[in-house]
Structure formats: structure tokens, C-alpha cells
């Protein structure tokens, strides 16, 4: 199924360096605090993405990883930043940050005449992966400063620097696995090989997030080292979780993964069980709302349903692997929802836009942010599907909400083209319902490019499911999760508001008359084209995406969850049959 999407952006290396410089200068001028630490980490993440982009640029020109003064400079600069992060973290965000005198010159050396294609580091953006967890993992690994550290691009470029800093090792190398996602391979020149393998009797640390469905990125680095004379007993893995590779892992890779040490500190150990209270997410969130004592409950992985629904038989489905980390914090003064929104400043930007929606009365009040998490008011209420608003009231509210987004919230990021959306929908429907249904869907979609001049990207919601809405005790309809589904780890992104109108029609099973009423309401609020052919196109693509998404969600789900997901997929397939006809 086509569901996931890589977030890439093309930037001027000089502009990115200028942004890093501003952040580093700000750190040097700030008083010791968690806010200063967050700024330092933002600079580090941005540097990692730049160094990754420059390294991949050289890889593309040479067809292999090679010796590179540019990459050496990047690795040295990342190591300097990593040492500063480690110092700040280990000192409870206190103390003076000492940067080496020539750090600005090192930054200037990260230059390129061409625009650089940089990849969003997924772990930092979506999966609550914190740089400090790799420092902690390396600190308890018992590896020595002689360890050779190898990061796997993309995100492994920076993560490896953190491991090197904690071990006191030399700057890390980075490599780019290529080939089929389940059968990755390395291409390394003889010159770089000699340098990495100068002492095959030392230990080697292999650093990345994951492993994912196959673990082949970790696996191919291990294969390459062993093929070049490094004993298996010298290999150490630094992953982002303690689990096994997914179902597509080869048996040799799976065996080595089980046999060799995996050095990992989990998110919960890192932020919930830390000995120093200054390192705990609970402390950060309590500081935002100004409470001294509060309770803390994990709502991640579908656990939020036990709070909103008394009867598990009424639970909606959950794609647990894609749910962001979230918590319920309660104190005498109230209750708050604490949800991961991304590092590198995206939490602050999402909170700012959320404040606009909150002031308009559509979502709960935003209390603030704390190191990647947004803290918002927790509302007591009843799921919309179980409460009293009439259909007419619901459609009116949807119209006001989507009209407000279309009018006041321009797109923050890009998204899939209409051609990509149509290709995704046809592919997913062919996988789920067969080629005949896919051919009918293709006829409904027709020629996507005919719409291109009629569309305008906005900050779409991308998650209009009824279980995302509450009727509060005061009788108001509120959206409970409205800030970042268009910036998730999927290919959709920001779209024309027609995407959300079509989504609302599907999720609330609106009749043709209700759909017309909704389109008119949104059209009165915003300049948009919601004619029938536009809405049919987006409904076709929306159904194709949802069918693919929830089909993927079945992997690893228990029986009860599989049943919920199966019912959800069937509902989309039934709606698809109505759309494409006999």
C-alpha cells in the first residue's frame, strides 16, 4: 500500500547555515535554561539535515561514499554540537556552553554551490525520538573512545555524533544504504574503506533509528563490516527501540540482531523515569501550566479510548504505530492534554496556529509548549457520535470549521500533487479490491491535471473522523486533535480544502443534499472551488488513502483491533462501491 511519504525540501546551503548561525548565537547569549537547551537541539537537528543533504549530494555525483573534506567538517561540527548538548543535559540545563573558537569557521565550510536536498528527520518530527536518549544509551554501553562510530543516513548522521560525544570517540562516519528497502547495500570507495577499517580489531557502533519492516539498513552495514574482516563480536547496534526487525527481515540479519548488543534507552525511561526531575516530561508540562503536583497518565497507542468510552465495544480503531505520544495530566486546577508535536520548533508553530483555532472556539485552549510537546486544555465531554447534536447542526459546524481553516490558515508545508494522489488511490484500491474496481476508480478520477489551476493549498485538517470530535458538557462541538495531521508521516500533506470537505462527507456519511449544503457553507467563507467534479476527485483519492492506511494498520494488531480495523476498511470499500458504480 502507498501510505508513507518522505518529507524533503530543497534549500540554499548558505540560507541554512545562516539559520544555524542565528540559533547558535542565540544559545551563546541565553541564560541557562531548558529553553536554551531546546534552541541548541534545534540547531543540531538542522545541522544534521544539512550535513546529510551535502553527503547525499556527493554520493549522487560519485555513486559511492568516499573520503570528503566537506563531510569531515560536517562530522566535526556535529560532534561539537553534540558535546554541548551532552554538557547541557548532564548539568540539568545549567552551566556555560563553551563552543570552540573556530566553530563559526567550521560552519562556513559546510558549503555547496548547488541547492541541497534535505530530508526531514522522521524520528524527531513524528516519533518522539530525542537526541539525548542516544547520549544516555552510549553512556551505559561500556564501549571505549577507540570505537568507530558509523551513522546511517538520514537521521543517523546526527545520532552517530551523539554516540561519539558520549563515548569520547572521534567524529563519526556516515553511509547511505541503497537499493530495495528490504535488501539494502553499501557502496563505499576503497579509500574510505581503508580509513574506516584501519583497525578491524576495535569495536564498531552502528547508529540509526528503527529497525523498521526489514532492518536491512542496519543489516547491510553489519554485512559490509563482516565482509571486510570485522568479527561479528565487534558489532554494536544503537537503534531507537528495543524491538525486533519487522516481518521482512532476512534470517541472517534477524539472527545477528538477536546475538549482538543493542544499546537503547526508551522514550519512557528517558522522559518518565529519569532520576533527575529536570529531565522529566511531566516536570516540563507542569511548569507550562504552573502546577506543583499533578497526576500523569499515558494515552498513547489507543489508550485514550478508555478515557473517552466506557464500553470497549464502542472503541474506534487505532493505528497504534502512527499515533503520536500523548498524556493526560491532572491537577487540582484542571486537566491538560500533553501531545508530541515535533522537535526543531514545529511544536511552537503548531501551537501558534492552534491558538487561532482556539480563539475561534473550534479547539481547546493552548497552554503552551515544552520541548516538542504541546500542552492544551483537556475537555470533558461525550464523543460526538454518542451525543445529541442534530445532523443539521453537525454539518453547519463542519462548514464553519473548514471555512475558517481555508480562509485563515495558509499551508505551512507542501503535499502530494494531485497526480500523486490519484496514482496512490488507484494502486491502493487495486491491492485491496482488485484491478476491475481500480479501473472504475481511474475513470472517476479521469485526468487530474484538469483541476490543477482550480486548487489552492491550505492548512487542511486531514482527520475528520467522528471520533475526533466531542460534545462538551456545555453543549459545544469541539475538535480534539486538529493541529498536525497534515504534517504526519504520510504522503498527503496540505491540500486544497476540498480534501477536507470530501473527508467530512465520507466520515459523516453525508447525503448529496448535506454535501451540497456543506460545500456552500465553506464556499461562503473562503475562495475555493467545490464543484461536483472536484469533490468526486478528492473523495476518490481520500477513499484510496484511507483504504491503504487502515489496511497497513492491521500489521501487528491484536484480534480486537484487527476486527475494528476490518470494519473500518469495509466501510470505505462500501463507500467506494457507491462512488464508482456497478
DRENTORBA-622504 format. One record per atom (N, C-alpha, C): residue in three letters; x, y, z. Coordinates in steps of 0.2 Angstrom, whole numbers, plus 5000, padded with zeros to 4 digits. Each point is the difference from the previous one (the first is absolute). Layout:
! residues N
AlaXYZ...
//
This chain:
! residues 582
Unk500449945000Unk499650065000Unk500450065000Unk499850054997Unk500450074999Unk499650045006Unk500450015005Unk499850045006Unk500550055002Unk500649985001Unk500550045003Unk500350054995Unk500350055002Unk500350054996Unk500650035003Unk500650014997Unk500550035002Unk500050085000Unk500150045005Unk500050075000Unk500750034997Unk500050024994Unk500650034998Unk499950074998Unk500650045000Unk499950074999Unk500750024997Unk500050044995Unk500650024996Unk500250075003Unk500650015002Unk500250065004Unk500650034997Unk500250065001Unk500650034999Unk500449985006Unk500649984999Unk500549985005Unk500250065004Unk500050064997Unk500250065003Unk499450025005Unk499450004998Unk499450025004Unk500049955006Unk500149944999Unk500049955006Unk500550025005Unk500650014997Unk500650025005Unk499850065004Unk499750054996Unk499850065004Unk499549985006Unk499549964998Unk499649985005Unk500349975006Unk500549954999Unk500349975005Unk500550055004Unk500350054997Unk500450055003Unk499550045005Unk499450024998Unk499650045004Unk499849965006Unk499949934999Unk499849965006Unk500649995005Unk500649994997Unk500649995004Unk500150075004Unk500050064997Unk500150065003Unk499550015005Unk499449984999Unk499550015005Unk500149965006Unk500349944999Unk500249965006Unk500550035004Unk500550034997Unk500650035003Unk499750065004Unk499550034999Unk499850065003Unk499449985005Unk499749945000Unk499549995005Unk500249975007Unk499650025005Unk500249975006Unk499849935000Unk500449965005Unk499949935000Unk499349985002Unk499749964996Unk499349985000Unk499849944996Unk499449985001Unk499849954995Unk499950034993Unk499750065000Unk499950034994Unk500750014996Unk500550015003Unk500750014997Unk500249934997Unk499849955004Unk500249934998Unk499649984993Unk499350025000Unk499649994995Unk500350034993Unk500250065001Unk500350044995Unk500649974997Unk500449975004Unk500649974998Unk499949934996Unk499549975003Unk499849944996Unk499750024993Unk499650055000Unk499850024993Unk500550014995Unk500650045003Unk500550014996Unk500449934997Unk500049965005Unk500349934999Unk499649964995Unk499450005000Unk499549964995Unk500150034994Unk500050074999Unk500150034994Unk500649994997Unk500650005004Unk500649984997Unk500149934998Unk499649965003Unk500049934998Unk499749994993Unk499450044999Unk499749994994Unk500450034994Unk500450065002Unk500450034995Unk500649954998Unk500349975005Unk500649964999Unk499849944996Unk499449975002Unk499749944996Unk499950024992Unk499750064999Unk499950024993Unk500650014996Unk500550035004Unk500750014996Unk500349934999Unk500049965005Unk500349934999Unk499649964994Unk499450015000Unk499649964995Unk500150034993Unk500150075000Unk500250034994Unk500749984997Unk500549995004Unk500649974998Unk499949934998Unk499649965003Unk499949934999Unk499749994993Unk499550054998Unk499750004994Unk500550014994Unk500550045001Unk500450024995Unk500649954999Unk500149965005Unk500549955000Unk499849934999Unk499449995003Unk499749935000Unk500249965005Unk500350035005Unk500349965006Unk500250055006Unk500049985006Unk500350045005Unk500750004999Unk500350065001Unk500750004999Unk500350055005Unk500750005001Unk500350055004Unk499850074998Unk499950055005Unk499750064998Unk500250055005Unk500350054999Unk500250065004Unk499350035003Unk499550014995Unk499450035002Unk499649965005Unk500049934999Unk499749965005Unk500449995007Unk500650014999Unk500550005006Unk499850065005Unk499950064996Unk499850065004Unk499449995003Unk499549974996Unk499350005003Unk500049955006Unk500449955000Unk500049955005Unk500350035007Unk500550044998Unk500450045006Unk499550055003Unk499650044996Unk499650055002Unk499449965004Unk499749954998Unk499549965003Unk500349985007Unk500649975000Unk500349985007Unk500050065005Unk500250064997Unk500150055005Unk499350025003Unk499550004995Unk499350015003Unk499849955005Unk500149944998Unk499849945004Unk500450015007Unk500650025001Unk500350015006Unk499750055004Unk499750054997Unk499750065003Unk499349975003Unk499749964996Unk499349985002Unk500149955006Unk500549965000Unk500249955005Unk500250045007Unk500350064999Unk500250045006Unk499450035003Unk499650034996Unk499450035002Unk499549955003Unk499949944997Unk499649955003Unk500249975007Unk500649995000Unk500349975006Unk500150055006Unk499950064998Unk500050055006Unk499350035001Unk499549964998Unk499350035001Unk499950064997Unk500350014994Unk499950064996Unk500350065002Unk500549995005Unk500350065003Unk500750004998Unk500450055002Unk500750004998Unk500150044994Unk500750024998Unk500150044994Unk500249954995Unk499750024994Unk500149964994Unk500750034997Unk500549964999Unk500650024998Unk500149974993Unk500050044994Unk500149984994Unk500750024998Unk500349954996Unk500750014998Unk500050074996Unk500650035000Unk500150064997Unk499950004992Unk500149954997Unk499950004993Unk499449974997Unk499549995005Unk499349974998Unk499750044994Unk500050065000Unk499750044994Unk500449994994Unk500649995000Unk500449984994Unk499849934997Unk499949965005Unk499849934998Unk499450004997Unk499550045003Unk499350004997Unk500150034992Unk500450054999Unk500150034994Unk500249954995Unk500449955002Unk500349954995Unk499449954998Unk499450005003Unk499549964997Unk499650044994Unk500450004995Unk499850044994Unk499849954994Unk499650034996Unk499849974993Unk499850054995Unk500249994994Unk499850054995Unk499349984998Unk499849945001Unk499349994998Unk499550005005Unk499450004999Unk499549995005Unk500049935003Unk499949995006Unk500149945004Unk499349975001Unk499949934999Unk499449975001Unk500149975007Unk499650025005Unk500049985007Unk499449965001Unk500149955005Unk499449965002Unk499950015007Unk499350015001Unk499850015007Unk500249945004Unk500350015006Unk500149945004Unk499449975004Unk499749954997Unk499449975002Unk499949995008Unk500549975003Unk500049995007Unk499950065004Unk500350054998Unk499950075004Unk499450034999Unk499749994994Unk499450034998Unk499449975002Unk500049935000Unk499449965001Unk500049955006Unk500549985001Unk500049945005Unk500450015007Unk500050065002Unk500350025006Unk500649975002Unk500550004995Unk500749985000Unk500450065003Unk500350005006Unk500450055002Unk500749995000Unk500450054998Unk500749994999Unk500349975006Unk499850035006Unk500349985006Unk500049935002Unk499549964997Unk499949935002Unk500649964997Unk500350034995Unk500649964997Unk500650025004Unk500150065003Unk500550015005Unk499949955006Unk499449995002Unk499949965006Unk500249934998Unk499849984994Unk500149934998Unk500849985000Unk500350054997Unk500849994999Unk500350015007Unk499850045004Unk500350005007Unk500049945004Unk499549964998Unk500049935004Unk500249944996Unk500350024995Unk500249944995Unk500649975002Unk500550035004Unk500649975001Unk500550004994Unk499850034995Unk500550014994Unk500550055001Unk500650004997Unk500550045001Unk500150064995Unk500450055002Unk500150054995Unk500349984993Unk500349945000Unk500349974994Unk499449984995Unk499449995002Unk499549984996Unk499950044994Unk499949964994Unk499850044994Unk499350004999Unk499750064999Unk499350015000Unk499850024993Unk499549964998Unk499750014993Unk499350025000Unk499850054998Unk499350024999Unk499749994994Unk499449975000Unk499649994994Unk499650064998Unk500150034994Unk499650054997Unk499349984998Unk499550045003Unk500050075001Unk500250025007Unk499549985005Unk500050035007Unk500749975003Unk500249944998Unk500649985004Unk500650044999Unk500050054996Unk500650054999Unk500150035007Unk499450035002Unk500150045007Unk500049955006Unk499649955000Unk500049955005Unk500749975002Unk500449994994Unk500649975001Unk500550055004Unk499950064998Unk500450055004Unk499950005007Unk499449995002Unk499850005007Unk500349945004Unk500049944996Unk500449945003Unk500750025001Unk500350034994Unk500750015001Unk500250055006Unk499650055001Unk500150055005Unk499949965007Unk499649965001Unk499949965006Unk500649955001Unk500249974995Unk500649965001Unk500750035000Unk500050064998Unk500650045000Unk500449984993Unk499649974995Unk500349984994Unk500250054995Unk500349984995Unk500150054994Unk499450014997Unk500050054995Unk499450024996Unk499749944997Unk499449994999Unk499749944997Unk500050004993Unk499949954996Unk499949994993Unk499350004999Unk499850014994Unk499349984998Unk500049974993Unk499549954999Unk500049974994Unk499350004997Unk499949994994Unk499350004997Unk499849934997Unk499649965003Unk499849944997Unk499650014994Unk500049964995Unk499650014994Unk499749934998Unk499550014995Unk499749944998Unk499349995003Unk499849944999Unk499349985002Unk499950015007Unk499550035003Unk499950015007Unk500249945005Unk499849944997Unk500149945004Unk500749974999Unk500450024995Unk500649974998Unk500550064999Unk500250045005Unk500450054999Unk500749984999Unk500550044997Unk500749994999Unk500450065001Unk500649995001Unk500550065001Unk500450014994Unk500150064998Unk500550014995Unk500650055003Unk500649975001Unk500550045004Unk500649994996Unk500450064998Unk500650004996Unk500549965005Unk500549984996Unk500649975003Unk500450045005Unk500050074998Unk500450055005Unk499650005006Unk499350015000Unk499650015006Unk500049945004Unk500049944997Unk500049935003Unk500650005004Unk500650014997Unk500750005004Unk499950045006Unk499850065000Unk499950045006Unk499649985005Unk499449974998Unk499549985005Unk500349935003Unk500349964996Unk500349945002Unk500750005002Unk500350055002Unk500750015002Unk500149955006Unk499649995004Unk500149955006Unk499449965001Unk500049944996Unk499449965000Unk499949965007Unk500550015004Unk500049975007Unk499650045005Unk499850064998Unk499750045005Unk499249994999Unk499650035004Unk499349995000Unk499750054995Unk499449994997Unk499750044996Unk499250015002Unk499950065000Unk499350025002Unk499650024994Unk499449974999Unk499650014994Unk499450045003Unk499850064997Unk499650045003Unk499450024995Unk499450005002Unk499450024996Unk499450005004Unk499450024998Unk499449995003Unk499749934997Unk499549975003Unk499749944997Unk500349945005Unk500049944998Unk499949984993Unk499250004998Unk499950004993Unk499350004998Unk499849934997Unk499750004994Unk499749944998Unk500549954999Unk500650014998Unk500549954998Unk500750015004Unk500150065003Unk500650015003Unk500649994995Unk499950014994Unk500549994995Unk500650055000Unk499850065002Unk500550065001Unk500549985005Unk499849985006Unk500549985005Unk500349944997Unk499649954997Unk500349944998Unk500650004995Unk499950054995Unk500550004995Unk500650035002Unk500050055005Unk500650025003Unk500449955004Unk499649965003Unk500449945004Unk500249954994Unk499749994995Unk500249954995Unk500750034997Unk500050074998Unk500650034997Unk500649995005Unk499950025006Unk500549995005Unk500349935001Unk499649955000Unk500249935001Unk500349984993Unk499850024994Unk500349984994Unk500750035000Unk500150065003Unk500750035000Unk500449985006Unk499949945003Unk500449975006Unk499850025007Unk499550045001Unk499850015007Unk499649955003Unk500249975006Unk499749955003Unk499350025002Unk499549955000Unk499350025002Unk500050025007Unk500449985004Unk500150015007Unk500250085001Unk500250034995Unk500250075001Unk499550054998Unk499449974998Unk499450054998Unk499650015006Unk499850075000Unk499550025005Unk499550054997Unk499449995001Unk499450034997Unk499750065005Unk499950054997Unk499750065004Unk499350024996Unk499449965002Unk499450014996Unk499650055005Unk499450024997Unk499550045004Unk499549965004Unk500049944999Unk499549955005Unk500449945001Unk499749965005Unk500349945002Unk499749944996Unk499550014995Unk499749954997Unk500449964995Unk499749954997Unk500349964994Unk499950044994Unk500349984994Unk499950034994Unk499349974998Unk499750034995Unk499349984998Unk500049944996Unk499449984997Unk499949944997Unk500449984994Unk500350064997Unk500449994993Unk500849995002Unk500249995006Unk500749995001Unk500249944998Unk500649994997Unk500349944998Unk500249965007Unk500149944999Unk500149965006Unk500750015003Unk500650014995Unk500650025003Unk500050065003Unk499750054998Unk499950075003Unk499649995007Unk499549965000Unk499649995006Unk500549975005Unk500449954998Unk500449965005Unk500550055003Unk500450034996Unk500550055002Unk499750055005Unk499450034998Unk499750055004Unk499849975007Unk499949945001Unk499849975006Unk500749985004Unk500549994996Unk500649985004Unk500550065002Unk499950054997Unk500550065001Unk499650055005Unk500450035004Unk499750055005Unk499750064996Unk499450025003Unk499650054997Unk500050055006Unk500250064999Unk500150055005Unk499450054999Unk499550005004Unk499550054999Unk499750025007Unk499850065000Unk499650035006Unk499350024997Unk499549975003Unk499350014997Unk499850075002Unk499550024996Unk499650075001Unk499850005008Unk499749955002Unk499750005007Unk500650005005Unk500549964999Unk500650015005Unk500350074999Unk500050034994Unk500350064999Unk499750065003Unk499350005000Unk499650065002Unk499649995006Unk499849945001Unk499549985006Unk500449985006Unk500549964999Unk500349975006Unk500750035001Unk500250054997Unk500750035002Unk500050025007Unk500649995002Unk500250015007Unk499950085002Unk500350044995Unk500050075001Unk499350024998Unk499650035005Unk499350034998Unk500050054994Unk500650034999Unk500150054995Unk500049974993Unk500149945000Unk500049964994Unk499349974998Unk499550015004Unk499449974999Unk499550044996Unk499649974995Unk499550034997Unk499450035005Unk499949965005Unk499550025004Unk500250075004Unk500650005001Unk500250075003Unk499950064995Unk500249984994Unk500050064995Unk499350024999Unk499549955000Unk499350024998Unk499750035006Unk500249985006Unk499850035006Unk500250085001Unk500650014998Unk500350075000Unk499650044995Unk499749974994Unk499750044995Unk499350035003Unk499749965004Unk499350025003Unk500050025007Unk500650005003Unk500150035006Unk499749965006Unk500149935000Unk499849965006Unk500649975003Unk500049995006Unk500549965004Unk499949935000Unk499449975001Unk499949935000Unk499449984996Unk500149954996Unk499549984995Unk500149924999Unk499549974998Unk500049934998Unk500150004992Unk500249944998Unk500349994993Unk499749934997Unk499750004995Unk499849944997Unk500150004992Unk500349944998Unk500249994993Unk499449994996Unk499850044995Unk499549984995Unk500249984993Unk500649985000Unk500349984993Unk499749934998Unk500149994994Unk499949944997Unk499349985001Unk499550044999Unk499349995001Unk499750005007Unk500550015005Unk499750005007Unk499550055001Unk500050064996Unk499650055001Unk499249985000Unk499949944997Unk499349984999Unk499749985006Unk500449975005Unk499749985006Unk499850065005Unk500250064998Unk499850065004Unk499450034997Unk499950004993Unk499550034997Unk499449954999Unk500149935000Unk499449954999Unk500049965006Unk499449995003Unk499949955005Unk500149934998Unk499749984994Unk499949944997Unk500549984995Unk500549965001Unk500549994995Unk499749974993Unk499449985000Unk499749984994Unk499850064995Unk500050065003Unk499950064997Unk500650034997Unk500649985002Unk500650034998Unk500150014993Unk500250054997Unk500250014993Unk500749964999Unk500249994994Unk500749974999Unk500550055001Unk500649975001Unk500650035001Unk500649984996Unk500350044997Unk500749984996Unk500550025005Unk500249955004Unk500450015006Unk500750034998Unk500349974995Unk500750024998Unk500050074998Unk499550034997Unk500050074998Unk499750055005Unk499749975005Unk499850055005Unk500650035004Unk499950075001Unk500650035003Unk499949995008Unk500550015003Unk500049995008Unk499650065003Unk499649985004Unk499550055004Unk499949975007Unk499850055004Unk499949995007Unk499550055003Unk499749975005Unk499550045004Unk500350025007Unk500050075001Unk500350025006Unk499450045004Unk499949985006Unk499550025004Unk500250035007Unk499850065001Unk500150035007Unk499450035002Unk500050035006Unk499550035004Unk499750064995Unk500450034997Unk499850064996Unk499749984993Unk500049944998Unk499849984993Unk500349944997Unk499949994994Unk500349944996Unk500350024994Unk500549974997Unk500350024994Unk500249944996Unk500050014993Unk500249954996Unk500750024997Unk500549965001Unk500750014999Unk500249954994Unk500150034994Unk500049964994Unk500750024996Unk500449954998Unk500650024996Unk499850034993Unk500350054998Unk499950044994Unk500650014996Unk500649985002Unk500650004996Unk500550055003Unk500749984999Unk500550045002Unk500250054995Unk500550035001Unk500250054995Unk499550064999Unk499650025005Unk499650065000Unk499349994997Unk499949944997Unk499349994997Unk499550005006Unk500249985006Unk499550005005Unk499750085001Unk500550045000Unk499850075001Unk499650034995Unk500149984993Unk499650034995Unk499349975000Unk500049935002Unk499349975000Unk499650035005Unk500350025006Unk499750035006Unk499750074998Unk500450034996Unk499850074998Unk499449994995Unk500049964996Unk499449994995Unk499449975004Unk500249965005Unk499449975004Unk499750065004Unk500450055002Unk499750055004Unk499450044996Unk500150004993Unk499550034996Unk499449965000Unk500149944999Unk499449955001Unk499650015006Unk500450005006Unk499850005006Unk499650075002Unk500350054997Unk499650075001Unk499450004996Unk499949964995Unk499450004996Unk499549955003Unk500249965005Unk499649965004Unk499949934997Unk500549984996Unk500049934996Unk500349955004Unk500650025004Unk500449955003Unk500150025007Unk500349965005Unk500150025006Unk500650055001Unk500050035005Unk500550065001Unk500749975000Unk500550034997Unk500749985000Unk500350035006Unk500349965005Unk500450035006Unk500750024998Unk500349964995Unk500750024999Unk500349944997Unk500750004999Unk500449944998Unk500649995005Unk500249944999Unk500649985004Unk500449944997Unk500550034997Unk500549954996Unk499749954996Unk499650024995Unk499749954995Unk499349995001Unk499850015006Unk499349995002Unk499550065000Unk499449994998Unk499550065001Unk499649985006Unk499950055004Unk499549995006Unk499450044999Unk499449965000Unk499450034999Unk499549985005Unk499550045001Unk499449995005Unk499749934998Unk499949965005Unk499649944999Unk499350015001Unk499649984995Unk499350025001Unk499649935002Unk499550015005Unk499649955001Unk499450004995Unk499849944998Unk499450004995Unk499849934998Unk499650004995Unk499849944997Unk500249994993Unk500249944998Unk500250004993Unk499450024995Unk500150044995Unk499550024996Unk499449954998Unk500349944998Unk499549954998Unk499549985005Unk500250015006Unk499549985006Unk499650065003Unk500150064997Unk499750055003Unk499450034996Unk499850065002Unk499350024998Unk500050054994Unk500550034997Unk499950044994Unk499649974994Unk499650044997Unk499749974994Unk500450004994Unk499849974995Unk500449994994Unk500250074997Unk499450045000Unk500150074998Unk500550045004Unk500050005006Unk500450035004Unk500749984999Unk500249944999Unk500649974999Unk500350034993Unk499649994995Unk500250034993Unk500250075001Unk499550045003Unk500250075001Unk500650015003Unk500249975005Unk500650005004Unk500649994996Unk499949944996Unk500649984996Unk500150054994Unk499550044998Unk500150054995Unk500350065003Unk499950025006Unk500350065003Unk500749985001Unk500149945003Unk500749985001Unk500550004994Unk499849964995Unk500449994994Unk500050074996Unk499550045001Unk500050074996Unk500650045004Unk500050005007Unk500550045003Unk500749974998Unk500149945000Unk500749974998Unk500250034993Unk499549994996Unk500250024993Unk500150084999Unk499750045004Unk500050075000Unk500650035004Unk500249975006Unk500450035004Unk500749965001Unk500049944998Unk500649965001Unk500349984993Unk500550034997Unk500449984994Unk500449945002Unk500249974994Unk500449945001Unk500650015003Unk500249965005Unk500750015003Unk500549964996Unk499849944997Unk500549964996Unk499649984994Unk500449964996Unk499749984993Unk499749935002Unk499849974995Unk499649945000Unk500049964993Unk499749945000Unk500149974994Unk499650034994Unk500350004994Unk499650034994Unk499449964999Unk499550034996Unk499449964999Unk500249944995Unk500550004996Unk500249944997Unk500249955004Unk500450025005Unk500249955005Unk499449975004Unk499650045002Unk499449985004Unk499649954996Unk499950014993Unk499649964996Unk500449934999Unk500650004999Unk500449944999Unk500049965007Unk500050035005Unk500049975007Unk499349965001Unk499550044998Unk499349975001Unk499949944995Unk500250004994Unk499949954996Unk500449945002Unk500650015002Unk500449945002Unk499749975006Unk499950045005Unk499749975007Unk499349964998Unk499650034996Unk499449974999Unk500149934996Unk500550004995Unk500149944997Unk500349955005Unk500450025005Unk500249955005Unk499549975004Unk499550055002Unk499549985005Unk499349974996Unk499950024994Unk499349984997Unk500149974993Unk500650004998Unk500149974993Unk500050054994Unk500349984995Unk500150044994Unk499450034997Unk499449965000Unk499450024997Unk499850075003Unk500049995007Unk499750065004Unk500550064999Unk500749985000Unk500550064999Unk499950034993Unk499849964995Unk499850034993Unk499450055000Unk499549985004Unk499450045001Unk500250075004Unk500549995005Unk500250065003Unk500450044996Unk500449984995Unk500450044996Unk499550044995Unk499549974998Unk499550044996Unk499750055004Unk499849995006Unk499750065005Unk500650055000Unk500649985001Unk500550055001Unk500150044994Unk500049974994Unk500150034993Unk500750035000Unk500050064998Unk500750034999Unk500150055005Unk500449995005Unk500150045006Unk500250074998Unk500550014995Unk500350064998Unk499450054998Unk499449984999Unk499550054998Unk499850045006Unk500249985006Unk499850045006Unk500550045002Unk500650004998Unk500650035003Unk499950085001Unk499750034995Unk500050075000Unk499450025005Unk499649965002Unk499450015005Unk500149995007Unk500649985002Unk500149985007Unk500550055003Unk500050005007Unk500450045004Unk500149965007Unk500749995001Unk500149975006Unk499950045006Unk499749975006Unk499950035006Unk500249955005Unk500050035007Unk500249965005Unk499449955002Unk499949954996Unk499449955001Unk500149965006Unk499449985003Unk500049965006Unk500349934999Unk499749964994Unk500249944998Unk499849945005Unk499550025005Unk499849955005Unk499350015002Unk499549994996Unk499350025001Unk499649955003Unk500349945003Unk499649955002Unk499650025006Unk499449975001Unk499650025005Unk500349995007Unk500449955001Unk500349995007Unk500550065002Unk500150044995Unk500550065001Unk499650065003Unk499449995001Unk499550065003Unk499749985006Unk499950055004Unk499650005007Unk499450055000Unk499549985004Unk499550045002Unk500250025007Unk500250065002Unk500250015007Unk499450005004Unk500150015007Unk499550005005Unk499650074999Unk500350054997Unk499650064998Unk499650004994Unk500149944996Unk499649994994Unk500350024994Unk500750025000Unk500350024994Unk500449944997Unk500050014993Unk500449954996Unk500750025000Unk500549965002Unk500750024999Unk500449944997Unk500550024996Unk500549964997Unk500549995005Unk500249935001Unk500549995005Unk500749994998Unk500149994993Unk500649994998Unk500150034993Unk500250074999Unk499950034994Unk500650044998Unk500649985003Unk500650044998Unk500549984995Unk500049935000Unk500649984995Unk499949944996Unk499449984999Unk499949944996Unk500250014992Unk500150074999Unk500250014993Unk500850005000Unk500349995006Unk500750005000Unk500349935003Unk499649954998Unk500149935003Unk500549974995Unk500249935002Unk500449964996Unk499749974995Unk499650034996Unk499649984994Unk500150044994Unk499849984995Unk500150044993Unk499550064999Unk499550005004Unk499550054998Unk500250075001Unk500150025006Unk500350075001Unk499450055000Unk500250064999Unk499450064999Unk499749994993Unk499450014999Unk499649994994Unk499550064999Unk499750004995Unk499450054999Unk499549985005Unk499650055003Unk499549985005Unk499549954997Unk499949994994Unk499649954997Unk500249935003Unk500649995002Unk500249935003Unk499649995006Unk500050065004Unk499649995007Unk499350004999Unk499750034995Unk499350004999Unk499849934998Unk500449974995Unk499949934998Unk500149955006Unk500550015004Unk500149965006Unk499450015005Unk499750065001Unk499450005004Unk499449974997Unk499950004994Unk499549964997Unk500049935001Unk500649974999Unk500149935001Unk499949985007Unk500450045005Unk500049985007Unk499350005003Unk499650064998Unk499450015003Unk499449974996Unk500249974994Unk499549964996Unk499550054998Unk500250064997Unk499550054998Unk499749984994Unk499350025000Unk499649994994Unk500250054994Unk499850004994Unk500250054995Unk499750075002Unk499450005003Unk499850065002Unk500450035006Unk500249965005Unk500550035005Unk500650024997Unk500349964996Unk500650024996Unk500050074997Unk499450014996Unk499950064997Unk500050065005Unk499749995006Unk499950055005Unk500750015003Unk500449955001Unk500650015003Unk500550044995Unk500049984994Unk500450044995Unk499850074999Unk499450015001Unk499750075000Unk500350045006Unk499949975005Unk500350045007Unk500750014999Unk500449954998Unk500750025000Unk500250054994Unk499649994994Unk500150054995Unk499950075002Unk499550015004Unk499950075003Unk500550035004Unk500449965003Unk500550025005Unk500750014996Unk500149964995Unk500650004997Unk500050004992Unk500550024997Unk500050004992Unk500249934998Unk499649964998Unk500249934999Unk499549974995Unk500249954996Unk499649974995Unk499849935003Unk499350005001Unk499849935003Unk499449974996Unk500150014993Unk499549974996Unk500049935000Unk499549974997Unk500049925001Unk500649964997Unk500350024994Unk500549974998Unk500650005004Unk500150065004Unk500650005004Unk499949965006Unk499450005003Unk499849965006Unk500149924999Unk499749984994Unk500149934998Unk500749984999Unk500450044997Unk500749995000Unk500349995007Unk499950045004Unk500350005007Unk499749945004Unk499449994999Unk499749945004Unk500349944997Unk500149994994Unk500449944997Unk500649995003Unk500450065000Unk500749995003Unk500049995008Unk499550045003Unk500049995007Unk499849925002Unk499649974996Unk499849935002Unk500649964998Unk500450014995Unk500549964999Unk500650015005Unk500150065003Unk500450015005Unk499849965006Unk499450015002Unk499849975007Unk500049924999Unk499849984994Unk500049924999Unk500749985001Unk500550034997Unk500749985001Unk500350015007Unk499850065003Unk500250015007Unk499849955005Unk499349995000Unk499849955005Unk500149934998Unk500249984994Unk500249934998Unk500749995003Unk500450065000Unk500749995003Unk499949995008Unk499550035003Unk500050005007Unk499849935003Unk499849964996Unk499949935002Unk500649965003Unk500650024997Unk500649975001Unk500250015008Unk500049945003Unk500250005007Unk499450025005Unk499450014997Unk499550015005Unk499749945003Unk499750005006Unk499749955003Unk499349984997Unk499749955002Unk499449984997Unk499450055000Unk499950035006Unk499550055001Unk500150064995Unk500750025000Unk500250064996Unk499949984993Unk500249944998Unk499949984993Unk499350004998Unk499549985004Unk499350004999Unk499850084998Unk500250045005Unk499850074999Unk500350034993Unk500649984999Unk500350034994Unk499649974994Unk499949945000Unk499649964995Unk499450034998Unk499650025005Unk499450034999Unk500050074997Unk500650045002Unk500150064997Unk500250004993Unk500449954998Unk500249994993Unk499449984996Unk499549965003Unk499449984996Unk499650064999Unk499950055005Unk499650064999Unk500350044994Unk500750015000Unk500250034994Unk499949974993Unk500149935000Unk499949974994Unk499250004998Unk499650005005Unk499350014998Unk499850074997Unk500350055003Unk500050064997Unk500350014993Unk500549974999Unk500450004994Unk499549964995Unk499749955001Unk499549974996Unk499550044997Unk499750045005Unk499550054998Unk500350064996Unk500650015001Unk500350064996Unk500149974993Unk500349944999Unk500249984993Unk499549974996Unk499449985004Unk499549974996Unk500149934998Unk499549964997Unk500049934998Unk500549994995
//
